[in-house]
Amino acid sequence: MLIATTEKIPGTEYEVLGLVKGSTVQCKNIGRDIGSSFKNLIGGEMGSYLEMLNEARDIALGRLVDEAEMMQADAVVCLRFTTSAIAPGAAEIMAYGTAVKFK
């Protein structure tokens, strides 16, 4: 599956199939939360959160691709990610874009 953040893919023509999306809600475990609290006091990168968000983006992107494949898309254009806090310690990551079929 070709995925692009741009609206156009050079050298291609396509028809728009529609919106595709994938999302996940991830939360951190108590051990990571305690460690991150200390990091918050002294500063620096919160590795456990970074790992959690990277994993969440991969899951959301995989679900977007699954939805695009169900529509028999050849590619997804205009890919975007968004995130929001759902509850203390939990975040939603959503990937969305436009599924297209090459002509």
TAZI-V825411 format. One record per backbone hydrogen bond with DSSP energy under -1.0 kcal/mol. NH is the residue of the N-H (numbers start at 1). CO is the residue of the C=O. If there is no record, write none. Layout:
# TAZI-V825411
NH_CO + NH_CO
This chain:
# TAZI-V825411
2_74 + 4_76 + 12_9 + 15_101 + 17_99 + 18_99 + 20_97 + 22_95 + 24_93 + 26_91 + 28_89 + 33_29 + 34_30 + 35_31 + 36_32 + 37_33 + 38_34 + 39_35 + 40_36 + 41_37 + 42_38 + 43_39 + 47_45 + 50_46 + 51_47 + 52_48 + 53_49 + 54_50 + 55_51 + 56_52 + 57_53 + 58_54 + 59_55 + 60_56 + 61_57 + 62_58 + 63_59 + 64_60 + 65_61 + 66_62 + 67_63 + 68_64 + 69_65 + 70_66 + 71_67 + 72_69 + 73_68 + 74_100 + 75_100 + 76_2 + 77_98 + 78_6 + 79_4 + 80_96 + 82_94 + 84_92 + 86_90 + 87_90 + 90_87 + 91_26 + 92_84 + 93_24 + 94_82 + 95_22 + 96_80 + 97_20 + 98_77 + 99_18 + 100_75 + 101_15 + 103_13
